[in-house]
Amino acid sequence: MVKKFIHLLFLPCSEATLLLEKRNANSISRKEDWRLYMHLKICKWCKAYEKKLKILDGILKRKLFQDKKTEINNSDIQNFKDKMMNKFDL
């Protein structure tokens, strides 16, 4: 019961995973970082998600550096955008 209260008081899991992704992409504010830190101290599921995120990010970065010769055309970017728009029905 106390753990659930603390869990909701500091940060829900949905926001914690979003902040993990945001922190991975760029920096987050001190307040967000503190709230995320406190959440990760009490939530084993989000802590596991953080570990998996770090592993996947490392793999993707290594793959990116190995495939530097791969070019992305503007048409590829537009095709990707179109597919995403269709999925979200925007």
WODATA-V711712 format. One record per backbone hydrogen bond with DSSP energy under -0.5 kcal/mol. NH is the residue of the N-H (numbers start at 0). CO is the residue of the C=O. If there is no record, write none. Layout:
nh=NH co=CO
nh=NH co=CO
This chain:
nh=4 co=0
nh=5 co=1
nh=6 co=2
nh=7 co=3
nh=8 co=4
nh=9 co=5
nh=10 co=6
nh=14 co=11
nh=15 co=11
nh=16 co=12
nh=17 co=13
nh=18 co=14
nh=19 co=15
nh=20 co=16
nh=21 co=17
nh=22 co=18
nh=23 co=19
nh=24 co=20
nh=25 co=21
nh=32 co=28
nh=33 co=29
nh=34 co=30
nh=35 co=31
nh=36 co=32
nh=37 co=33
nh=38 co=34
nh=39 co=35
nh=40 co=36
nh=41 co=37
nh=41 co=38
nh=42 co=38
nh=43 co=41
nh=46 co=42
nh=47 co=43
nh=48 co=44
nh=49 co=45
nh=50 co=46
nh=51 co=47
nh=52 co=48
nh=53 co=49
nh=54 co=50
nh=55 co=51
nh=56 co=52
nh=57 co=53
nh=58 co=54
nh=59 co=55
nh=60 co=56
nh=61 co=57
nh=62 co=58
nh=63 co=59
nh=64 co=60
nh=65 co=61
nh=66 co=62
nh=67 co=64
nh=69 co=66
nh=72 co=70
nh=76 co=72
nh=77 co=73
nh=78 co=74
nh=79 co=75
nh=80 co=76
nh=81 co=77
nh=82 co=78
nh=83 co=79
nh=84 co=80
nh=85 co=81
nh=86 co=82
nh=87 co=83
nh=88 co=84
nh=89 co=84
